[in-house]
Amino acid sequence: DSEMPNFCAYNLPAVVLTAGKEKWECLSDAFSELVQDIQWKVRRTLSFSLHEIAMILGPELTKAHLLPALDAFLMDLDEVKVGVLQNLSKLLGVLDQTARGEYVGLLCSLEMESD
């Protein structure tokens, strides 16, 4: 079913919350697959909830596992990019000041596609 990855992306924050950060290792491969899914709607769904997953995982796991996804989403289609941009302050709030500072320059250089 072509909608299955989108359902998985939509429900992933609840699964992470239920399993807890202690079980992230069991979920990280599925997360990586969803981040790289060929369907932009799957990536978009995940981009809108990345901050929720970060708040569950905490600073260390977020830095190690979610920041690469954040970087990918920031370079993705606008439909995907908007999800992380709308909730970026919440996601960066999970990180320490040094990690947050690394994104200031990147944010200044972001470009949105225009029609």
Backbone hydrogen bonds, N-H to C=O, Kabsch-Sander energy under -0.5 kcal/mol:
donor,donor_aa,acceptor,acceptor_aa,energy
4,M,1,D,-1.1
7,F,3,E,-2.2
8,C,4,M,-2.5
9,A,5,P,-2.5
10,Y,6,N,-2.4
11,N,7,F,-2.1
12,L,8,C,-1.2
15,V,11,N,-2.0
16,V,12,L,-2.8
17,L,13,P,-2.5
18,T,14,A,-2.4
19,A,15,V,-2.9
20,G,16,V,-3.0
23,K,20,G,-1.6
24,W,21,K,-1.4
26,C,23,K,-1.4
27,L,23,K,-0.8
27,L,24,W,-1.2
28,S,24,W,-2.1
31,F,27,L,-2.3
32,S,28,S,-2.4
33,E,29,D,-2.1
34,L,30,A,-2.1
35,V,31,F,-2.4
36,Q,32,S,-1.5
37,D,34,L,-1.1
40,W,38,I,-0.6
42,V,39,Q,-0.8
43,R,39,Q,-1.5
44,R,40,W,-2.7
45,T,41,K,-2.3
46,L,42,V,-2.1
47,S,43,R,-2.4
48,F,44,R,-1.7
49,S,46,L,-1.2
50,L,46,L,-0.7
53,I,49,S,-1.8
54,A,50,L,-2.2
55,M,51,H,-2.1
56,I,52,E,-1.2
57,L,53,I,-2.6
58,G,54,A,-2.5
61,L,57,L,-0.5
62,T,58,G,-2.0
63,K,59,P,-2.4
64,A,60,E,-2.2
65,H,61,L,-2.8
66,L,61,L,-0.7
66,L,62,T,-1.6
67,L,62,T,-1.9
70,L,66,L,-2.7
71,D,67,L,-2.8
72,A,68,P,-2.1
73,F,69,A,-2.8
74,L,70,L,-2.3
75,M,71,D,-0.8
75,M,72,A,-0.7
76,D,73,F,-1.1
80,V,77,L,-1.2
81,K,77,L,-3.1
82,V,78,D,-2.4
83,G,80,V,-1.2
84,V,80,V,-0.8
85,L,81,K,-2.1
86,Q,82,V,-2.2
87,N,83,G,-0.8
88,L,85,L,-0.8
91,L,87,N,-1.9
92,L,88,L,-3.1
93,G,89,S,-1.5
94,V,90,K,-0.5
94,V,91,L,-1.4
95,L,91,L,-0.5
95,L,92,L,-1.0
100,R,96,D,-2.3
101,G,97,Q,-2.3
102,E,98,T,-1.0
103,Y,100,R,-1.8
104,V,101,G,-1.0
105,G,101,G,-0.6
107,L,103,Y,-2.4
108,C,104,V,-1.6
109,S,105,G,-0.9
109,S,106,L,-0.7
110,L,106,L,-0.6
110,L,107,L,-0.8
